[in-house]
Amino acid sequence: MLFANRFFVLIEKDAFGLSSGAPKLKPYQRLGTRGINRKNLRQVPDYARGRGDLNSKVEAMRHGKQKKQILSPSDVAYIKNRYNIVDIGDGKQLGTTGGTISLDPITSRYILTKS
């Protein structure tokens, strides 16, 4: 038996408390259950992560946190793509969100409002 194989067998026995003199470790105390040997470094589980494909301004307006938002060109492109809008014109209603995208005549920028 090679030294490396023997060494790893001894380490495994020690980690799981299988050596003769040491008490057996409980499952939560074992090396593999503490996350030390994880293959990826994600600390937040997938079910608790936010969705990266949603726009924060639209979602804030949808949940009632904001009543009026000034939109950047990338926000306008996202809204046109997501809600299948070709021409905004005087204003367009965004699906069931209760919001309206329109052009502000004073600043000549697009705004998102919730009525």
Number of C-alpha atoms within 10 A of each C-alpha: 5 6 8 9 10 11 11 11 12 13 14 14 15 19 16 18 17 15 14 9 8 11 11 16 14 9 11 9 13 15 15 13 11 11 12 9 10 10 7 7 9 8 7 8 7 9 7 7 8 8 10 7 7 12 14 12 16 20 13 14 19 16 10 11 10 15 14 17 16 16 19 12 10 10 17 19 12 16 18 16 11 13 12 11 14 8 9 15 9 9 15 15 17 19 11 7 14 13 19 17 24 19 17 14 8 6 9 9 14 20 18 25 18 17 7
